[in-house]
Amino acid sequence: RPGHWFIWDRLCFYTLIISRIGIIIRNRPSVVDRRVKKFIKAIRDDKKYSKVGGVGYCYGGGVAARLANSADDFDSVVICHPALISLSTVKATVIPSSWVCAEEDNTFPHDMRVQSEMILAERKEKGSTVPYEFVDYKGTVHGFACRPNLDIEEIKEAFEKSMEQTRAWFRKTL
């Protein structure tokens, strides 16, 4: 739930990050993006798929956002509470993108979310746009779309709606 980020939680989070620094280095964006591109190419070649959609949650949302800067990888993406993206990543988006946004998100804060939508909306005014949508889910925090607390009705409903958003987006764009 929003507003429940206690000091103990922060201490545990940073301790976890420090203890896993080797994993973090081996899975930095430049390395992971290459792995994902190779995997997508293999799917296209082996299975003969003409269209491939991608869904990314948290770190994977950042991967999906970065790979949305080329039509060579995915044909459409759903980006759920992304991490490790910048406004320049949003500006470079060239494929349809659907954004699943938490009310409270320390990796994709509300002001960045608003700026991201404004960047894509400005393109629309200039006539050079790709389809996009941003959906905010009230009462949620980062991570709700992949690891929700289903005991809280508001979170459960947001999770289910985010799954329907994903299905509807791919029906529309793939």
C-alpha positions in Angstrom: 0.0 0.0 0.0 1.1 3.6 -0.6 2.9 5.2 2.3 4.2 2.1 3.9 7.9 2.3 3.2 9.4 2.1 6.7 13.1 2.7 7.7 13.5 -1.0 8.4 12.2 -1.8 4.9 14.7 0.6 3.4 17.5 -0.9 5.5 16.6 -4.5 4.4 16.3 -3.3 0.7 19.8 -1.7 0.7 21.3 -4.7 2.5 19.9 -7.0 -0.2 21.2 -4.8 -3.0 24.7 -4.7 -1.5 24.8 -8.4 -0.9 23.9 -9.0 -4.6 26.2 -6.6 -6.2 27.8 -9.3 -8.4 24.4 -10.4 -9.8 23.6 -6.8 -10.5 26.8 -6.2 -12.4 26.3 -9.4 -14.5 22.8 -8.3 -15.3 23.3 -4.7 -16.1 21.2 -3.2 -18.9 23.8 -3.4 -21.6 24.2 -7.2 -21.0 20.6 -8.0 -20.5 19.4 -6.1 -23.5 21.7 -8.1 -25.8 20.4 -11.4 -24.2 16.8 -10.4 -24.8 17.4 -9.3 -28.4 19.1 -12.6 -29.1 16.2 -14.5 -27.5 13.6 -12.5 -29.5 15.6 -13.2 -32.7 15.6 -16.9 -31.9 11.8 -16.9 -31.4 11.2 -15.1 -34.7 13.6 -17.4 -36.5 12.7 -20.8 -34.9 9.0 -20.3 -34.5 8.5 -18.1 -37.6 6.5 -15.6 -35.6 5.8 -12.4 -37.6 4.9 -10.4 -34.5 6.3 -10.5 -31.0 5.0 -8.6 -28.0 6.9 -8.1 -24.7 5.8 -7.5 -21.2 8.2 -6.2 -18.7 7.8 -5.8 -14.9 10.2 -3.6 -12.9 13.6 -4.2 -14.3 12.0 -6.0 -17.2 9.9 -2.9 -17.7 13.1 -1.0 -18.2 14.3 -3.6 -20.7 11.0 -3.4 -22.6 11.2 0.4 -22.7 14.7 0.4 -24.0 13.9 -2.3 -26.7 10.9 -0.2 -27.7 13.4 2.2 -29.4 13.7 -0.2 -32.4 11.1 -2.1 -34.5 13.6 -4.9 -34.9 12.9 -6.5 -31.6 9.3 -6.2 -30.2 6.3 -5.1 -32.2 4.5 -3.9 -29.1 5.3 -3.7 -25.4 3.5 -3.4 -22.1 5.7 -1.7 -19.5 4.7 -2.3 -15.9 6.1 -0.1 -13.1 9.5 0.2 -14.9 12.9 0.7 -13.4 16.1 2.1 -14.9 14.6 4.2 -17.7 15.1 7.8 -18.6 13.1 10.4 -20.5 15.4 9.9 -23.4 14.4 6.3 -23.5 10.7 7.4 -23.7 11.6 9.8 -26.5 13.2 7.1 -28.5 10.1 4.8 -28.4 9.0 3.8 -31.9 6.6 0.9 -31.3 3.2 0.8 -29.5 3.5 0.9 -25.7 1.1 0.5 -22.9 2.2 1.7 -19.4 0.9 0.1 -16.2 1.6 2.7 -13.5 1.5 2.4 -9.7 0.3 5.3 -7.6 3.4 5.2 -5.5 6.6 4.1 -7.3 10.1 5.0 -6.3 11.6 3.8 -9.7 9.0 5.5 -11.9 7.7 8.4 -9.8 4.5 10.3 -10.8 6.3 13.3 -12.1 8.4 11.1 -14.5 5.2 9.3 -15.5 3.5 12.6 -16.4 6.6 13.8 -18.3 6.7 10.5 -20.2 3.1 10.8 -21.3 3.7 14.5 -22.3 6.7 13.4 -24.5 4.5 10.9 -26.3 1.6 13.3 -26.5 3.8 16.0 -28.1 4.6 13.6 -30.9 0.9 13.2 -31.5 0.5 16.9 -32.0 3.4 16.8 -34.5 1.8 13.9 -36.4 4.6 11.5 -35.7 3.2 9.2 -33.1 2.9 5.6 -32.3 0.0 4.2 -30.2 0.5 4.5 -26.4 -1.5 4.5 -23.2 -0.8 5.2 -19.6 -3.1 3.7 -16.9 -2.7 4.6 -13.3 -3.8 2.2 -10.6 -4.8 4.0 -7.4 -3.8 2.5 -4.0 -0.9 0.6 -5.5 2.9 0.6 -5.1 5.8 -0.5 -7.3 5.5 -4.3 -7.9 1.7 -4.6 -7.7 1.3 -6.0 -11.2 3.7 -9.0 -10.7 3.6 -9.7 -6.9 0.3 -8.3 -5.6 -1.1 -8.8 -2.1 -4.3 -10.5 -3.1 -5.7 -10.2 0.4 -6.2 -6.5 -0.2 -9.2 -6.1 -2.4 -8.0 -2.8 -4.0 -4.7 -4.4 -4.9 -6.3 -7.5 -6.2 -8.6 -5.5 -8.4 -5.7 -3.4 -9.8 -3.7 -6.5 -10.5 -6.6 -8.1 -12.4 -7.2 -4.9 -14.4 -3.5 -4.6 -15.3 -3.7 -8.2 -16.7 -6.7 -7.2 -18.7 -4.9 -4.1 -19.9 -2.1 -6.3 -21.2 -4.4 -8.7 -23.0 -6.4 -5.8 -24.5 -3.3 -4.0 -25.6 -1.9 -7.0 -27.5 -5.2 -7.7 -29.1 -5.2 -4.2 -30.4 -1.6 -3.9 -31.5 -0.4 -7.3 -32.6 
